[in-house]
Amino acid sequence: MTPDRVPLPEARGASPLPRLPRISAWVVALLVAVEFLQWTVVLPADVQAALGFHREDLEVGRWWTTLTFPLVHRDLTLLLLNAYAIALFGSRLEVAWGARRYLAFLWLAGLGAWMLQLLTGSEGVLLGASAAAFAVLGAYAMRWGGDVHGTAGGLEMRGRWLTVLVGTMVLLVGLRSGDGGGLPFLAHLGGLATAWLFVRATPVQLAETLRDGVTALPDEPPEDQLPRAVPRTAPRSRAKDRDSIDDVVSRTNAAAARRSSAPRRRAKPEAPPAAPPTVDAILDKISAEGIDRLTDEERRILQDHAKRMRDG
């Protein structure tokens, strides 16, 4: 099976970028706004001290830092890499999962980094959205790792290797910049573990499996026919068709006998059909209205069709 090709914007001649989904757009906007704030209005050290997570914060009641530490970055390059991963790869996850599930996924990614920070006993400051970036990259590689992406320069790369490349850049820049205190930056890898647990332990994988098993409807159905669900069943054999037609004919004859013995009811006038009804139309009418609603002409057509099938 040929892998799907998912084109990414190239350096030259690229079409305008699609609009980001709501949650991805808000996350990127918040990251940029906080970065702009700490380099223009408030001193960076004050912003990092107020929003970054320290182990002592839980003892003094500064619980909000468990939610605000992903918004603050010490290094501009790391901010751009995290925003790139969330915007490019996270937007596809948000479209596939929905806004609420994707928002819960990002929150759990930050929670995973926070818990790993506590378990390792690190004394550094936990900063940055790298946990969310690692989680997004991991979930994307698990879901669409086989897709082929077109990158700048005309190169092509599978999704799993592209996410590994971006994730490695985030890790190296984070360790070099000292964001989160050097080695304590490794606590952000808790977001990667969160991604694996989230995809495997939630109904996301089951829902996607069921969705892939449903046959897609035609893109342009005929104008005179309403689209209907097409179940994936094997075509019926000719013998089964003959048996089913014979069964329908016998049921129509029994229904006609019951109607002849029942009191006559005044039938409503019906407009004459423009053309004789087909066997498929008669079978649809039986399914929708019942055998008792067939006309004499429709029963005759069914009997003639059954006789032709028996004669071969």
C-alpha positions in Angstrom: 0.0 0.0 0.0 1.4 3.4 -1.0 1.7 5.7 2.0 -0.3 8.9 2.1 1.6 12.0 1.0 1.0 15.0 3.2 2.6 18.1 1.6 4.2 20.7 3.9 4.7 24.3 2.9 8.0 24.6 0.9 10.4 27.5 1.0 9.4 28.9 -2.4 6.1 29.0 -4.2 4.1 27.6 -1.2 0.4 28.2 -1.0 -0.9 30.2 2.0 -0.9 28.4 5.3 -4.2 27.0 6.4 -5.9 28.6 9.3 -4.9 26.9 12.6 -7.6 25.2 14.7 -8.8 27.1 17.8 -6.8 25.4 20.6 -3.5 25.3 18.6 -3.9 29.0 17.6 -4.5 30.0 21.2 -1.6 28.1 22.6 0.8 29.6 20.1 -0.6 33.1 20.7 -0.1 32.7 24.5 3.5 31.5 24.1 4.3 34.5 21.9 2.5 36.9 24.2 4.3 35.8 27.3 7.6 35.9 25.5 6.9 39.5 24.3 5.8 40.5 27.8 9.0 39.3 29.5 11.3 41.1 27.0 9.4 44.4 26.8 7.3 45.2 29.9 8.5 42.9 32.8 12.0 41.7 33.5 12.5 38.1 32.3 13.7 37.0 35.7 10.5 38.3 37.3 8.3 36.5 34.8 10.2 33.2 35.2 10.1 33.5 39.0 6.3 34.2 39.0 5.2 31.6 36.4 7.9 28.9 36.5 7.5 25.8 38.7 9.8 25.3 41.8 9.6 22.3 44.1 8.9 24.8 47.0 5.8 26.2 45.3 3.6 23.4 46.6 4.8 24.1 50.2 4.0 27.8 50.0 0.7 27.4 48.2 1.8 28.7 44.7 -0.2 26.0 43.0 -0.8 28.0 39.8 2.8 27.5 38.7 1.9 23.8 37.8 -0.3 25.3 35.1 1.7 28.4 34.0 5.3 26.9 33.6 4.7 25.8 30.0 4.1 29.5 29.0 7.6 30.8 29.9 10.8 30.2 27.9 14.3 31.3 28.6 15.5 30.8 25.0 13.8 32.2 21.9 15.0 29.4 19.7 13.3 26.8 22.0 10.1 28.8 21.9 10.1 28.8 18.1 10.7 25.1 18.0 7.9 24.3 20.5 5.5 26.7 18.7 6.4 25.1 15.4 5.7 21.5 16.7 2.4 22.5 18.3 1.2 24.5 15.2 2.2 22.1 12.5 1.7 18.7 14.1 -0.7 19.5 16.9 -3.2 21.1 14.6 -3.8 17.8 12.8 -4.3 16.1 16.1 -6.8 18.7 17.2 -8.8 18.2 14.0 -8.8 14.4 14.4 -9.6 14.3 18.1 -11.6 17.5 18.7 -10.8 20.6 20.7 -11.8 19.2 24.1 -9.8 16.0 23.8 -6.8 17.8 22.4 -6.8 20.4 25.2 -7.0 17.6 27.8 -4.0 15.9 26.0 -1.9 19.1 26.3 -2.8 19.5 29.9 -1.8 15.9 30.7 1.5 16.4 28.9 2.3 19.3 31.2 1.2 17.2 34.1 3.5 14.4 33.0 6.5 16.7 33.0 5.6 18.1 36.4 5.3 14.6 37.9 8.6 13.5 36.5 10.2 16.7 37.9 8.9 15.7 41.4 10.0 12.0 41.0 13.5 12.9 40.0 13.9 15.3 42.9 15.3 18.0 40.6 15.9 21.4 42.2 15.8 23.4 39.0 13.0 25.5 37.7 10.6 23.9 35.3 9.9 26.2 32.3 8.7 25.9 28.7 6.2 24.0 26.6 8.6 21.3 25.5 6.6 18.7 27.3 3.6 19.6 25.1 5.8 19.6 22.0 7.2 16.1 22.8 3.7 14.8 23.4 2.4 16.2 20.1 5.4 14.8 18.2 5.0 11.4 19.8 1.2 11.1 19.2 1.7 12.3 15.6 4.3 9.6 15.0 2.1 6.9 16.4 -0.9 8.0 14.3 0.6 9.2 11.0 4.2 7.9 11.2 3.9 6.3 7.7 2.8 9.4 5.9 5.3 11.0 3.5 5.9 14.7 3.9 7.4 17.1 1.4 9.9 19.4 3.1 11.9 22.4 2.0 14.2 21.8 -0.9 12.0 19.1 -2.5 13.0 16.4 0.1 10.5 13.8 1.3 10.5 12.3 4.7 8.1 10.0 6.6 6.2 11.4 9.5 8.0 9.3 12.2 11.4 10.5 11.1 10.3 14.1 10.7 9.0 14.1 14.3 12.2 12.5 15.5 14.2 15.2 13.8 12.2 18.0 15.3 12.1 16.3 18.7 15.9 15.9 18.7 16.3 19.6 17.9 14.0 20.5 20.8 16.0 18.3 23.2 19.4 19.6 22.1 18.4 23.2 22.2 16.7 22.7 25.6 19.8 21.1 27.1 22.1 23.8 25.6 20.0 26.7 26.7 19.6 25.6 30.3 15.8 26.0 30.0 14.5 24.5 33.2 17.9 24.3 34.7 20.1 22.2 32.3 19.6 18.5 33.0 16.2 19.0 34.7 15.0 19.9 31.2 14.8 16.1 30.7 11.6 16.2 32.9 9.9 17.4 29.7 10.2 13.9 28.3 7.3 13.0 30.7 5.1 14.5 28.0 6.3 11.8 25.6 5.3 9.1 28.0 2.0 10.9 28.5 1.4 10.7 24.7 2.0 7.0 24.6 -0.4 6.4 27.5 -3.0 8.7 26.2 -3.2 7.2 22.7 -3.1 3.6 24.0 -5.4 3.9 27.1 -8.2 6.2 25.8 -11.0 5.5 23.2 -9.1 7.5 20.6 -7.5 4.5 19.0 -10.7 2.5 19.1 -12.7 5.4 17.5 -10.1 5.8 14.7 -10.1 2.0 14.1 -13.9 2.0 13.7 -13.8 5.0 11.4 -11.2 3.3 9.1 -13.5 0.2 8.9 -16.5 2.1 7.5 -16.8 2.2 3.7 -16.8 5.7 2.4 -19.8 6.9 0.3 -19.3 7.9 -3.3 -18.2 11.6 -3.7 -20.9 12.3 -6.3 -23.9 10.0 -6.0 -26.4 9.9 -8.9 -28.9 12.7 -8.9 -31.9 10.4 -8.8 -30.6 8.3 -5.9 -30.1 9.3 -2.3 -26.8 8.2 -0.8 -27.0 5.1 1.4 -24.6 3.3 3.7 -22.8 0.5 1.9 -21.9 -2.3 4.3 -18.8 -4.3 3.6 -20.5 -7.7 2.7 -19.7 -10.2 0.0 -21.9 -10.2 -3.1 -24.8 -12.6 -2.9 -24.7 -15.7 -5.2 -27.3 -16.3 -7.9 -28.8 -19.2 -6.0 -29.4 -17.0 -2.9 -31.0 -14.3 -5.1 -33.3 -17.0 -6.7 -34.3 -18.3 -3.2 -35.0 -14.8 -1.9 -37.1 -13.9 -4.9 -39.1 -17.2 -4.5 -39.6 -16.4 -0.9 -40.9 -12.9 -1.7 -43.2 -14.3 -4.4 -44.7 -16.8 -2.0 -45.2 -14.1 0.7 -46.9 -11.8 -1.8 -49.3 -14.6 -2.9 -50.1 -15.2 0.7 -50.7 -11.5 1.3 -52.9 -11.3 -1.8 -55.0 -14.3 -0.5 -55.4 -12.6 2.8 -56.4 -9.3 1.2 -59.0 -11.1 -1.0 -60.6 -12.7 2.0 -60.6 -9.5 4.0 -63.3 -6.8 3.7 -62.9 -4.5 0.8 -61.5 -1.1 1.5 -61.8 1.9 -0.7 -58.4 2.3 -2.1 -57.0 5.8 -2.7 -56.5 6.7 -6.3 -52.9 6.5 -7.4 -51.2 8.2 -10.3 -50.2 5.7 -13.0 -46.4 5.2 -13.1 -44.5 6.6 -16.0 -42.8 3.2 -16.6 -43.2 -0.3 -15.2 -41.4 -0.6 -11.8 -38.2 -2.5 -11.6 -37.6 -5.5 -9.3 -35.3 -3.4 -7.1 -37.9 -0.7 -6.7 -40.5 -3.4 -5.8 -38.1 -4.9 -3.2 -37.5 -1.4 -1.8 -41.2 -0.9 -1.6 -41.7 -4.2 0.3 -39.0 -3.1 2.8 -40.5 0.3 3.3 -44.3 -0.4 3.2 -44.8 -4.1 3.4 -46.0 -6.8 1.0 -49.6 -5.8 1.4 -49.0 -2.5 -0.4 -48.0 -4.2 -3.7 -50.2 -3.7 -6.7 -51.3 -6.5 -9.0 -48.8 -5.4 -11.7 -45.9 -5.4 -9.2 -46.8 -8.9 -8.1 -46.9 -10.0 -11.7 -43.4 -8.5 -12.3 -42.0 -10.3 -9.3 -43.5 -13.6 -10.5 -42.2 -13.2 -14.0 -38.7 -12.4 -12.7 -38.7 -15.4 -10.4 -39.8 -17.6 -13.3 -37.0 -16.3 -15.5 -34.4 -16.9 -12.8 -35.6 -20.5 -12.3 -35.4 -21.1 -16.1 -31.8 -20.0 -16.1 
